Amino acid sequence: MEKTVSQIDYLGMSGWGKFCYRARLFFRGLPAAFLSIFTVLIPKLARKVWGAVKGFFLTLYNAMAKGDWKTRMSFAVMGTSQFARKQVMRGIMFLAFEILFILYMVVFGGAQLSLFGTIGRRAVVESETVSDFLTGDDIRFEKIPGDDSRLVLLYGILTMIFIVAFVYAWYANIKSGFAAQQLEEAKQHLPTAKEDFKTLADAQYHKTLLVGPLIGLVIFTIFPIIFMIFLAFTNYDVNHMAPDKLFTWVGWKNFQALFAGGLSGSGGARFGVVFGKLLLWTVIWAIFATFTNYILGMIVAIIINKKGIRFKKLWRTILIMTIAVPQFVSLLLMSKMLADGQLGIINVLLGTNIKWLTDPTLAKFTVILVNIWVGIPFTMLMVTGILMNIPADLYESARIDGAGPVRMYFKITLPYVLHVTAPSLISNFVGNLNNFGVIYLLSGGGPNMSMSGSGGAGETDLLITWLYKLINDKKQYGMASVISILMFLLTAIISLVVYNRSKAVKNEEDFM
Amino acid sequence: MATSAKQKKLRSKKVVERSTNAVIYVILVAISVIWLFPFVFLIMQSLRGELGAATNYFFPKKWTFDNYIHLFTQEGVKMNGTVTKLPDGYNFLTWYWHTLVIAVVVTIVQTLIVLVTSYALSRMRFKMRKPLMNLMLILGMFPGFMSMTAMYFLLQLIGLTQDFSIIGLILVYVGSSCMGYYICKGFFDTIPKSLDEAARIDGASRQTIFFKVIIPLSKPIIIYTVLTSFMGPWGEYMFASLIANGSAKYWNVAVGMRDMLQREMMGTYGDSFQRFCAAGVVVSLPITTLFFILQRYYVEGVTGGAVKG
């Protein structure tokens, strides 16, 4: 059990004490928060899904049991109930969608789904010359293209999404038909097409607004994620390159290969070992990158903000240059400036030959250092804004009570800033776990690992940059998908735990 | 006696104050030097007349604008007196144009999408609101790169790679932009609900409220959204390199400039690095200017986002 103090004791604490107390609660609660994903969150989600499924079938059952013939006809011919009740616009839309769906499935979707079981059947037939065994003449066979496994997978998933959309439309059609029937029985007015349009600009305006963004979300985010999850169960790699060769389902083999080591065509890469090493480095990197930026950025903001320091705007503007100049320009330039020996201007000016980016250990420090250079201005801006928002009467009353500047700093400023910015730490941490730009443009993940069969991974590679290499250079699509699924689980669990904890601990009224 | 002791104390306090300030000034000057050093170096190198990848001094000995001119005329890279022709389609002007078109279109569409999504999620209450917000939170945790492979296949399928890579890139950048609603929604949440209610009593529909009440009050956040959505595609590397599939004709500035640097690092001792620096200056100028003009709004967005958490 967490040891908690009473409300009165809590209110009696100083600002700093309150913060420490909350931080202690936060960390003590982490294991419990982790467990609560399984004991609270997942059951809650399951209950919600179960409720939705129950609602779905209940609506269908009600419409079937209590519906008149028009509503019941809607089960087969979408829009019947609406047509029969003079809601022509709605009827046309439902019917048109049904016809479109059936046409699609007959002409195209059905065939694609039948190929989905093996991800394509016909392999490419190479062109060859065979001599006819009767006449002895040469007969030439042209190259016949086979199924492209990538496309089969793609169309298969798109068809499934379409089917889900259709089921939803079918359900909506029955629901709306039944609702129309009930309105009719209650002798109430049925909305006409014109009124329907009007509510789309008013009570139902969110539908109008969100339809475009959500279509984009489905096509460009949800669909690719489903595709990726499916890929993890295939043997799509350098030996099975579509469109020339078919790839197929292999079940959990990729997952096993990651932990047991060894995968055909990977050149003996020990994925498990590399994965472990990179995972460790990714977490270390994310922790350091987040906290160094946070602490140093806060210090810089506070000293610039100190009373009596002049040219405040100038100092800030200089720092903001890193945000204003596109990051890829400064990072690429940095990678060049930190080059070895006479090639790198920093070594030249220091008169040294420090292997900033080519020494395995030093490179790790270098990327964190450069990340500080990139990140401090962001924290500085954020903290500056907050410092200006601290209510002046807090300081006023502290001064009346005889507090000095140091005391005021530790009792008011620091707790206030920490309190307000703590949530941004979480999103920064998650962002740093997947910080492609800084690592890839700066060190390119290098220097390469010295162990044999490292799968192209370098010492400063994060999991995300290693993924990029696995796909672009090594063409290990299946394995890359497995790794991204694991990365997702890692990020999701960390953020859910931390997010829930900070929400539980945060007390918003403290400073207001 | 008592007064002089007090004065002494005051004076010593002043001395402490002054010396801390002096230390702070030293730190600030050091920081400024570190932070400005790369940018000064960039400008110096872009004006360097001597050939070669690196020099062992900071300020160029021969000043010239040739690097900028060569960047746009696409003159071949000079190497030990001979000129090596650049590969086909190696054209900075084209890359610049691509990037600009993409960034402008993405900015417009993305700003619209973000505003619209934020309004719906902030002002309207409907059954799917909470689930939708949770869904977007979870989707944001998938590593972006893997979905890019799938998107690449999808775009290839509808023929939007290579020759139509501009359209493809725009679609990809805009596609999931509704997930960036967070900061804008936070801003909308701070606009008092009583304004909506007053308008509704006057008979305004939700649509009217959005256009006539909310949008006119949202200037800071609109500018913030415009600025961040412009900066995104302006420096995007990952997907632009994937979709061009190695053919220089379809690159954007980020991909092209990384290649300039690789080319130079492979040991071609020419003026490739100087051109890279010139390109860096040309690429940074518009965005940096824009940023400094609109800085105030950017700061508001960053701070507001942090406070909303």
Interface residues (C-beta under 8 A of the other chain):
Chain A: R150 L151 L154 K198 A201 D202 A203 Y205 H206 T208 L209 L210 G212 P213 L214 G216 L217 I219 F220 T221 I222 F223 P224 I225 F227 M228 L231 V300 I303 I304 K306 G308 I309 W315 T317 I318 L319 I320 M321 T322 I323 A324 V325 P326 Q327 F328 V329 S330 L332 L333 M334 S335 K336 M337 A339 Q342 L343 G344 I345 V348 L349 W373 P377 F378 L381 M382 T384 G385 I386 N389 V420 T421 A422 P423 S424 V430 N434 F436 G437 Y440 L441 L463 I464 L467 Y468 I471 N472 Y477 A480 S481 S484 M487 F488 T491 A492 S495
Chain B: E17 N21 I24 Y25 I27 L28 I31 S32 I34 W35 L36 P38 F39 F41 L42 A53 A54 T55 N56 Y57 F58 I113 V116 T117 Y119 A120 M124 F126 R129 L132 M136 I138 L139 M141 F142 P143 G144 F145 M146 S147 M148 T149 A150 M151 F153 L154 L157 L171 V172 V174 G175 S176 S177 C178 M179 S205 R206 Q207 F210 M231 W234 G235 Y237 M238 L242 A254 M257 R258 L261 M265 F273 F276 C277 G280 V283 S284 I287 T288 F291 F292 Q295 Y298 V299 E300 V302 T303 G305 A306 V307 G309
